[in-house]
Amino acid sequence: YGNQNNDWANANVSRQIEDTVLYGYYTLYSVILFCVFFWIPFVYFYYEEKDDDDTSKCTQIKTALKYTLGFVVICALLLLFSFFTDGLAALSFSISSLTLIGMLAAITYTAYGMSALPLNLIKGTRSAAYERLENTEDIEEVEQHIQTIKSKSKDGRPLPARDKRALKQFEERLRTLKKRERHLEFIENSWWTKFCGALRPLKIIWGVFFILVALLFVISLFLSNLDKALHSAGIDSGFIIFGANLSNPLNMLLPLLQTVFPLDYILITIIIMYFIFTSMAGIRNIGIWFFWIRLYKIRRGRTRPQALLFLCMILLLIVLHTSYMIYSLAPQYVMYGSQNYLIETNITSDNHKGNSTLSVPKRCDADAPEDQCTVTRTYLFLHKFWFFSAAYYFGNWAFLGVFLIGLIVSCCKGKKSVIEGVDEDSDISDDEPSVYSV
């Protein structure tokens, strides 16, 4: 009787823990939906209206709310799914839709940043003194061209239209070069440049570390995807794997670290922070694009508020996609963790001339009985709909392809200019204060 009460109490406590975890997921994912579909769009449109000096603050808020209403409608349409199923499925469908967008952002920015960031750290930037010498030579050459064109009108004759256009182009070029000269002179004499030069060996070490981590992720992701291609239940199941047939380093390491709290959480935090840093590097190198149209550049000290909001939204969606990325890297850990279940094995005994049964522990996998292995809530959110899982699977192959392309491009590119992203900003004058920063 006492054992039955203990079993009932344990089951009750287990149910309470599961409900607490579920409510935690509801809360956190609801915050994500609020930020993506209301808060970030509202602030973005508010700053768009703020650029107009004649608009009052009340009008800015009304206009921002009007445009934000469209995003709220999209969120409502996604959540309408709850009328036909339950709240968990509705939330899962909404989050999976955002995760799919996050996958596209990860393919575009994270995959390229994983190769660009370490190689940029290893190669470093060009010398400010050498760039200034080259710039001085360009200034002298442009000034000679200007003098040659102006000499044609010394006798009072008007310049032909062709020479006028050329003169205007050379004068604009001269202004750009002189602006570049001022930037180079400032950077060359800056103590920050000298400090960064002293840290050059440390940057190389970090670059080597980042490229080794990137190769570890790529190898683990490739083996996991190959395992799904060879041993999964097919596209209709979302490429679910029955057991781990091709082991990868992270899939073996995370369940092992789970036995010593909180080592697995520390490693997951490191993985997430790595994805954030590489994503930011990719966004800074590529910029924010909508298909083939560049919307914003990410510039040190001169990034617009709208670009910062886009950056926050992209990083939020990429972090959201990280949940599935970790599942791809370590499916065993995300699906069952370090759970085991007992299977009975018949053993033939020579002493007793008969068979005996022995219970042997086995790691939980997709073949395990449902009453003996509990699937994690993260896995249920990721695999509620098979078509999302299938899209994530093919997205992982695209991620690997973009990483390899980015690696080749980063290797072929030369060293970056010490003032890259500064002298190209013709839309901001020298007198404008740097009130925005990243």
C-alpha positions as CSV (number, residue, x, y, z in Angstrom):
1,Y,0.0,0.0,0.0
2,G,2.9,2.3,0.9
3,N,4.6,1.7,-2.5
4,Q,1.4,2.5,-4.3
5,N,1.2,5.8,-2.5
6,N,4.8,6.5,-3.3
7,D,4.3,5.7,-7.0
8,W,1.2,8.0,-7.0
9,A,3.2,10.8,-5.3
10,N,6.1,10.4,-7.7
11,A,3.8,10.5,-10.7
12,N,2.1,13.6,-9.3
13,V,5.4,15.4,-8.8
14,S,6.5,14.4,-12.3
15,R,3.2,15.8,-13.7
16,Q,3.7,19.1,-11.9
17,I,7.3,19.4,-13.2
18,E,6.1,18.7,-16.7
19,D,3.3,21.3,-16.4
20,T,5.8,23.9,-15.0
21,V,8.2,23.3,-18.0
22,L,5.2,23.6,-20.4
23,Y,4.1,26.9,-18.9
24,G,7.7,28.1,-19.1
25,Y,7.7,27.3,-22.8
26,Y,4.4,29.1,-23.3
27,T,5.7,32.2,-21.5
28,L,9.1,32.4,-23.3
29,Y,7.8,31.7,-26.7
30,S,4.9,34.1,-26.2
31,V,7.5,36.8,-25.4
32,I,9.2,36.0,-28.7
33,L,6.0,36.3,-30.6
34,F,5.3,39.7,-28.8
35,C,8.7,41.0,-29.8
36,V,8.7,39.8,-33.4
37,F,5.1,40.7,-34.3
38,F,4.5,43.8,-32.2
39,W,7.3,45.5,-30.3
40,I,10.1,45.5,-32.9
41,P,7.8,46.5,-35.8
42,F,6.3,49.3,-33.6
43,V,9.6,50.8,-32.7
44,Y,10.9,50.4,-36.3
45,F,7.9,52.4,-37.8
46,Y,8.1,54.9,-34.9
47,Y,11.7,55.8,-35.9
48,E,10.7,55.8,-39.6
49,E,8.2,58.6,-38.7
50,K,10.6,60.3,-36.4
51,D,12.8,61.1,-39.4
52,D,10.2,63.6,-40.4
53,D,10.7,66.7,-38.3
54,D,7.2,68.0,-38.9
55,T,5.5,65.0,-37.3
56,S,4.4,65.2,-33.7
57,K,5.0,62.4,-31.3
58,C,1.3,61.5,-31.0
59,T,1.2,61.2,-34.8
60,Q,4.3,59.0,-34.8
61,I,2.7,56.6,-32.3
62,K,-0.6,56.4,-34.3
63,T,1.2,55.8,-37.6
64,A,3.5,53.2,-36.0
65,L,0.5,51.4,-34.5
66,K,-1.3,51.4,-37.8
67,Y,1.5,49.7,-39.7
68,T,2.2,47.3,-36.7
69,L,-1.4,46.1,-37.0
70,G,-0.5,44.2,-40.1
71,F,2.1,42.2,-38.2
72,V,-0.5,41.5,-35.4
73,V,-2.9,40.2,-38.1
74,I,-0.2,37.8,-39.4
75,C,0.4,36.6,-35.8
76,A,-3.4,36.1,-35.3
77,L,-3.7,34.1,-38.5
78,L,-0.9,31.8,-37.3
79,L,-2.5,31.4,-33.9
80,L,-5.9,30.6,-35.5
81,F,-4.6,27.1,-35.8
82,S,-5.5,26.7,-32.1
83,F,-9.2,26.7,-33.0
84,F,-8.8,23.3,-34.8
85,T,-6.2,21.7,-32.5
86,D,-4.9,22.8,-29.1
87,G,-2.7,25.6,-27.7
88,L,0.5,23.6,-27.9
89,A,0.0,22.9,-31.6
90,A,-0.9,26.5,-32.3
91,L,2.2,27.8,-30.5
92,S,4.4,25.2,-32.1
93,F,3.1,26.1,-35.6
94,S,3.8,29.8,-34.9
95,I,7.2,29.3,-33.5
96,S,8.1,26.8,-36.3
97,S,7.2,29.4,-38.9
98,L,9.5,31.9,-37.2
99,T,12.2,29.2,-36.9
100,L,11.9,28.6,-40.6
101,I,12.7,32.3,-41.2
102,G,15.5,32.1,-38.7
103,M,16.9,29.1,-40.7
104,L,17.0,31.4,-43.8
105,A,18.8,34.0,-41.8
106,A,21.3,31.4,-40.4
107,I,22.0,30.1,-43.9
108,T,22.6,33.7,-45.1
109,Y,24.6,35.2,-42.2
110,T,25.7,32.6,-39.7
111,A,27.1,30.1,-42.3
112,Y,29.1,32.9,-43.9
113,G,30.2,34.4,-40.6
114,M,31.5,31.1,-39.4
115,S,34.2,31.3,-42.1
116,A,34.6,35.1,-42.4
117,L,35.1,35.8,-38.7
118,P,38.0,33.5,-38.0
119,L,39.8,34.2,-41.3
120,N,39.5,38.0,-40.8
121,L,41.0,37.6,-37.3
122,I,43.9,35.5,-38.8
123,K,44.6,37.8,-41.8
124,G,44.0,41.1,-39.9
125,T,43.8,44.5,-41.6
126,R,46.1,46.4,-43.9
127,S,48.6,48.8,-42.5
128,A,47.3,52.3,-42.0
129,A,50.6,53.9,-42.9
130,Y,50.8,51.9,-46.2
131,E,47.2,52.8,-47.0
132,R,47.9,56.4,-46.4
133,L,50.8,56.3,-48.7
134,E,48.7,54.8,-51.5
135,N,46.0,57.4,-50.8
136,T,48.5,60.2,-51.1
137,E,49.6,58.9,-54.5
138,D,45.9,58.7,-55.6
139,I,45.4,62.3,-54.5
140,E,48.3,63.6,-56.5
141,E,47.1,61.7,-59.6
142,V,43.6,63.1,-59.3
143,E,45.0,66.6,-58.8
144,Q,47.1,66.3,-62.0
145,H,44.0,65.3,-64.0
146,I,42.1,68.3,-62.6
147,Q,44.9,70.6,-63.5
148,T,45.1,69.2,-67.0
149,I,41.4,69.7,-67.6
150,K,41.4,73.3,-66.2
151,S,44.4,74.2,-68.3
152,K,42.2,73.8,-71.4
153,S,40.2,76.9,-70.4
154,K,43.1,79.2,-69.5
155,D,42.5,81.3,-72.6
156,G,38.9,81.9,-71.7
157,R,37.4,79.2,-73.9
158,P,34.5,77.2,-72.3
159,L,35.1,73.6,-71.5
160,P,33.3,71.0,-73.6
161,A,30.4,69.1,-71.8
162,R,32.5,66.0,-71.7
163,D,35.4,67.7,-69.9
164,K,32.9,69.4,-67.5
165,R,31.5,66.0,-66.5
166,A,35.0,64.6,-66.1
167,L,36.1,67.6,-64.0
168,K,33.1,67.1,-61.7
169,Q,33.8,63.4,-61.3
170,F,37.5,64.1,-60.5
171,E,36.5,66.8,-57.9
172,E,34.1,64.4,-56.2
173,R,36.8,61.8,-56.2
174,L,39.3,64.3,-54.7
175,R,36.9,65.1,-51.9
176,T,36.5,61.4,-51.1
177,L,40.2,60.8,-51.1
178,K,40.9,63.8,-48.8
179,K,38.2,62.5,-46.5
180,R,39.9,59.1,-46.5
181,E,43.2,60.8,-45.8
182,R,41.8,62.4,-42.6
183,H,40.4,59.0,-41.4
184,L,43.7,57.3,-42.1
185,E,45.7,60.0,-40.4
186,F,43.5,59.7,-37.3
187,I,43.7,55.9,-37.2
188,E,47.5,55.9,-37.8
189,N,48.0,58.2,-34.8
190,S,45.4,56.5,-32.6
191,W,46.4,54.7,-29.4
192,W,43.7,52.2,-30.1
193,T,45.5,51.1,-33.3
194,K,48.7,50.6,-31.4
195,F,46.8,48.6,-28.7
196,C,45.2,46.4,-31.4
197,G,48.6,45.8,-33.0
198,A,49.9,44.5,-29.6
199,L,47.0,42.1,-29.5
200,R,47.7,40.7,-32.9
201,P,49.0,37.3,-31.7
202,L,45.9,36.9,-29.5
203,K,43.6,37.6,-32.5
204,I,45.4,34.9,-34.5
205,I,44.9,32.4,-31.7
206,W,41.2,33.3,-31.5
207,G,40.9,33.0,-35.3
208,V,42.4,29.5,-35.2
209,F,40.1,28.5,-32.3
210,F,37.0,29.8,-34.1
211,I,37.9,28.0,-37.4
212,L,38.5,24.7,-35.4
213,V,35.1,25.1,-33.7
214,A,33.5,25.8,-37.1
215,L,35.0,22.7,-38.5
216,L,33.7,20.7,-35.5
217,F,30.2,22.0,-36.1
218,V,30.3,21.4,-39.8
219,I,31.6,17.8,-39.4
220,S,28.9,17.1,-36.7
221,L,26.2,18.6,-38.9
222,F,27.3,16.7,-41.9
223,L,27.4,13.3,-40.1
224,S,24.0,14.0,-38.5
225,N,22.4,14.9,-41.9
226,L,24.1,11.9,-43.6
227,D,22.7,9.7,-40.8
228,K,19.2,11.0,-41.5
229,A,19.7,10.5,-45.2
230,L,20.7,6.8,-44.7
231,H,18.7,5.7,-41.7
232,S,15.7,8.0,-41.1
233,A,12.1,7.1,-41.6
234,G,11.8,9.4,-44.7
235,I,10.5,12.8,-45.5
236,D,6.9,12.0,-44.3
237,S,8.3,11.6,-40.8
238,G,10.4,14.7,-40.9
239,F,13.6,12.5,-41.3
240,I,13.3,11.1,-37.8
241,I,16.2,8.9,-36.9
242,F,15.7,5.4,-35.3
243,G,18.8,5.3,-33.1
244,A,22.2,6.9,-33.7
245,N,23.9,5.0,-36.5
246,L,26.6,7.6,-37.4
247,S,28.0,9.1,-34.3
248,N,29.3,12.7,-34.3
249,P,31.5,14.4,-31.6
250,L,28.8,16.7,-30.2
251,N,26.1,13.9,-30.1
252,M,28.5,11.8,-28.0
253,L,29.7,14.7,-25.8
254,L,26.5,16.3,-24.7
255,P,24.8,13.2,-23.2
256,L,28.0,12.5,-21.4
257,L,28.2,16.1,-20.0
258,Q,24.6,15.8,-18.9
259,T,25.6,13.4,-16.1
260,V,27.6,16.2,-14.4
261,F,25.4,19.3,-13.8
262,P,25.7,21.9,-15.3
263,L,28.4,21.0,-17.9
264,D,25.9,20.4,-20.7
265,Y,24.2,23.8,-20.2
266,I,27.6,25.5,-20.2
267,L,28.4,23.9,-23.6
268,I,25.0,24.8,-25.0
269,T,25.5,28.4,-23.9
270,I,28.9,28.5,-25.6
271,I,27.4,27.1,-28.8
272,I,24.6,29.7,-28.7
273,M,27.1,32.6,-28.1
274,Y,29.3,31.3,-30.9
275,F,26.3,31.4,-33.3
276,I,25.5,34.9,-32.1
277,F,29.1,36.2,-32.7
278,T,29.4,34.5,-36.1
279,S,26.0,35.8,-37.1
280,M,26.9,39.4,-36.2
281,A,30.1,39.0,-38.2
282,G,28.1,37.8,-41.2
283,I,25.6,40.6,-40.9
284,R,28.4,43.2,-40.6
285,N,30.2,41.9,-43.7
286,I,27.1,41.4,-45.8
287,G,24.7,44.0,-44.6
288,I,20.9,43.7,-44.3
289,W,19.3,42.8,-47.6
290,F,15.8,42.2,-48.8
291,F,16.4,39.8,-51.7
292,W,18.7,41.8,-54.1
293,I,18.0,45.2,-52.4
294,R,20.4,46.4,-49.7
295,L,18.4,48.0,-46.9
296,Y,21.1,49.0,-44.4
297,K,24.8,48.8,-43.7
298,I,26.1,47.9,-40.2
299,R,28.8,50.5,-39.5
300,R,30.8,51.1,-36.4
301,G,29.4,54.2,-34.7
302,R,27.1,55.1,-37.5
303,T,24.4,52.4,-37.6
304,R,20.8,53.7,-37.9
305,P,18.2,52.8,-35.3
306,Q,16.1,50.9,-38.0
307,A,19.2,48.8,-38.8
308,L,19.7,48.0,-35.2
309,L,16.1,46.8,-34.9
310,F,16.6,44.6,-38.0
311,L,19.8,43.3,-36.4
312,C,18.0,42.5,-33.2
313,M,15.2,40.7,-35.0
314,I,17.6,38.7,-37.2
315,L,19.6,37.6,-34.2
316,L,16.4,36.7,-32.3
317,L,15.2,34.5,-35.2
318,I,18.7,32.9,-35.5
319,V,18.8,32.1,-31.8
320,L,15.3,30.6,-32.2
321,H,16.6,28.4,-35.0
322,T,19.5,27.4,-32.8
323,S,17.1,25.0,-31.0
324,Y,16.8,23.0,-34.2
325,M,20.5,23.4,-35.0
326,I,21.4,21.9,-31.6
327,Y,19.0,19.0,-32.4
328,S,20.8,18.5,-35.7
329,L,24.2,18.5,-34.0
330,A,23.1,16.3,-31.1
331,P,19.7,14.6,-31.8
332,Q,20.2,12.0,-29.0
333,Y,20.7,14.7,-26.4
334,V,17.8,16.9,-27.5
335,M,15.3,14.0,-28.0
336,Y,16.0,11.9,-24.9
337,G,19.1,13.3,-23.1
338,S,20.8,10.6,-21.0
339,Q,17.7,8.5,-20.4
340,N,17.9,4.7,-20.5
341,Y,15.4,1.9,-20.4
342,L,15.6,-1.8,-19.6
343,I,15.2,-4.6,-22.1
344,E,15.1,-8.3,-21.3
345,T,17.7,-10.5,-22.9
346,N,17.6,-14.3,-22.8
347,I,20.9,-15.8,-21.6
348,T,21.8,-19.5,-21.8
349,S,23.5,-20.8,-18.7
350,D,25.8,-23.8,-19.0
351,N,25.7,-24.6,-15.3
352,H,21.9,-24.9,-15.0
353,K,21.4,-26.2,-18.6
354,G,18.6,-23.7,-19.2
355,N,17.7,-20.1,-20.2
356,S,17.5,-17.1,-17.9
357,T,16.3,-13.5,-18.4
358,L,18.6,-10.5,-17.8
359,S,17.5,-6.9,-17.8
360,V,20.0,-4.8,-19.8
361,P,19.9,-1.0,-19.9
362,K,19.7,0.6,-23.3
363,R,19.9,4.3,-24.4
364,C,16.5,5.7,-25.3
365,D,15.9,6.3,-29.0
366,A,12.9,6.5,-31.3
367,D,12.3,2.7,-31.0
368,A,12.0,2.9,-27.2
369,P,8.5,2.3,-25.5
370,E,6.7,5.5,-24.8
371,D,6.0,4.6,-21.2
372,Q,9.7,4.1,-20.4
373,C,11.3,7.1,-22.3
374,T,10.0,10.7,-22.1
375,V,10.6,12.8,-25.1
376,T,11.8,16.4,-24.3
377,R,9.5,19.3,-24.7
378,T,12.0,20.9,-27.1
379,Y,11.7,18.0,-29.4
380,L,7.9,18.1,-29.3
381,F,8.0,21.8,-30.3
382,L,10.4,21.1,-33.1
383,H,8.7,18.1,-34.6
384,K,5.0,18.8,-34.1
385,F,4.7,19.1,-37.9
386,W,6.7,16.9,-40.2
387,F,6.9,19.4,-43.1
388,F,8.8,21.9,-40.9
389,S,11.3,19.2,-40.0
390,A,11.8,18.3,-43.6
391,A,12.4,21.9,-44.5
392,Y,15.0,22.2,-41.6
393,Y,16.7,19.0,-42.9
394,F,17.2,20.5,-46.4
395,G,18.1,23.8,-44.9
396,N,21.0,22.1,-43.1
397,W,22.5,21.0,-46.4
398,A,22.1,24.5,-47.7
399,F,23.9,25.8,-44.5
400,L,26.8,23.5,-45.2
401,G,27.0,24.6,-48.8
402,V,27.0,28.3,-47.9
403,F,29.7,27.7,-45.3
404,L,32.0,26.1,-47.9
405,I,31.3,28.9,-50.4
406,G,32.0,31.5,-47.7
407,L,35.2,29.7,-46.7
408,I,36.5,29.8,-50.3
409,V,35.5,33.5,-50.7
410,S,37.1,34.4,-47.4
411,C,40.3,32.6,-48.3
412,C,40.5,34.4,-51.7
413,K,39.8,37.9,-50.4
414,G,42.7,40.0,-49.4
415,K,43.1,41.9,-46.1
416,K,40.4,44.3,-45.2
417,S,41.1,48.0,-45.2
418,V,41.7,49.5,-41.8
419,I,38.9,52.0,-42.5
420,E,36.5,49.7,-44.3
421,G,33.0,50.8,-43.9
422,V,34.0,54.4,-42.9
423,D,35.0,56.2,-46.1
424,E,32.2,54.5,-48.1
425,D,29.4,56.3,-46.2
426,S,28.7,59.2,-48.4
427,D,25.2,59.6,-46.9
428,I,26.7,60.9,-43.6
429,S,28.8,64.0,-43.5
430,D,31.9,64.5,-41.4
431,D,30.2,67.0,-39.1
432,E,27.3,64.6,-38.2
433,P,27.8,63.2,-34.7
434,S,28.1,59.5,-34.2
435,V,25.0,59.1,-32.0
436,Y,24.3,55.5,-33.1
437,S,26.6,52.6,-32.3
438,V,26.7,48.9,-32.5
